[in-house]
Amino acid sequence: MAAGNVMLGVFSAVQEQAKAELGFSDFQMSLLNGLAVSIPLAVLAVPVGLLVDRAVRVRLLLWTAVAWTAGTLLTAFAHSLPLLFAARMLGGVGANISTTIAISLAADLSLPDRRGRSLLLLTIGKYAGTGLAFALGGWLLGLFLDRGGLFGLAAWRSIHLMLGLASIGIVAALAFMKEPPRLETKAGPRAPLGEIFRELGSYSRFLVPLFLGQIGVLMADAAAAIWAAPVLSRSYGVTPQEFAGWMGAVIFGAGILGALVGGIAADAGHRTGRRGGILLGAIFASIIAMPAALFPLAPDVPTFALALFVLLFGGTITGLVTATALAVILPNELRGLSVGVFLAVGGLVAFGIAPTLVTVVSAWLGGEAMLDRAMAIVGLIVSLIGCAGFVIAWRNAPEPVR
């Protein structure tokens, strides 16, 4: 999880340098950061989800690592929008599709009443990777700008080449993972697909608002992760070398603390024995994070950093609670499929639409100079939608599978 998010996230840390070299607009960069990542999710998440419920998951995880490694290496040498788009698609396949596989594996390695704390390790890995992407990306950018890139490549390209080569070792390590036994099956891993989809449909009154809630939060977090660096450079005059360290610490700290709080909250809510109790943590976290969506309008950099921390902290909690709810409430044979459906829809909306929506609103407000205001408007609206979704899901939650 950490490695995949480093490979995918490092481009966001150095995107201003890539934009300057390639002469791209904000809209074109939003396609690389958003649509390129979301298309593989929309196309592959459900088929992979079905495979996760039926096939050898550790082998699927290995192939996702191959995909993100290939995407990172291709990014280092891409000189056109279509080729760079394809590279980002490969990175999106690896880093995001692996989430479905990892959740299923983690659920079978822990008991239901401890599943929240088990899944928090995955969340820590995700945010450790995203935070490291900014910190390592900024440090390497300064290093290569001072000393020259590898083999004559630009600094941002050299970063991707170095990380891609390092990722080959991770691929080799994953080849030795062993498949754990499956727990808590209901229809069984070999049940007909029609029966599986009918069973999934029986949970629709719970799953639809739950997905709506998490998609709203994801849209706010995705827009923040992609556009925070450009806003810092344009509105506050801070360079990547200057903000990379503390930005990485903010993302990593929010991920670690949010994962700990989210895991404890999910398990505590489940132990109450109340229907929907597992979602209470997500409701409170979405309320706390809502005003923090205005972080791009902060009067200074420290306030910007604090508000961004709160936004990502709340998003981490809701993400972990949502994953735990799926792993506890749904039977084993639906977990991969449900996460796949969520990634397909959520990825397309959060990563495919949110970044581009910010540029559309920015253009409507007056141009690229209005990026900070556009981020605040979009972030606040989708945060409100997310909170409402969690409340409805809590009211419609079924009893957990036994």
Buried (B, 14 or more C-beta within 10 A) or exposed (E): BBBBBBBBBBBBBBBBBBBEEBEBEBBBBBBBBBBBBBBBBBBBBBEBBBBBBBBEBBBBBBBBBBBBBBBBBBBBBBEEBEEBBBBBBBBBBBBBBBBBBBBBBBBBEBEBEEBBBBBBBBBBBBBBBBBBBBBBBBBBBBBBBEEEBBEEBBBBBBBBBBBBBBBEEBBEEBEEBEEBEBEBBEBBBEBEEEEBEEBBEEBEBBBBBBBBBBBBBBBBBBBBBBBBBBBBBBBBEBEBBBBBBBBBBBBBBBBBBBBBBBBBBBBBBBEEEEBBBBBBBBBBBBBBBBEBBBBBBBEEBEEBBBBBBBBBBBBBBBBBBBBBBBBBBBBBBBBBBBBBBBBBBBBBBBBBBBBBBBBBBBBEBEEBEBBBBBBBBBBBBBBBBBBBBBBBBBEBBBEBBE
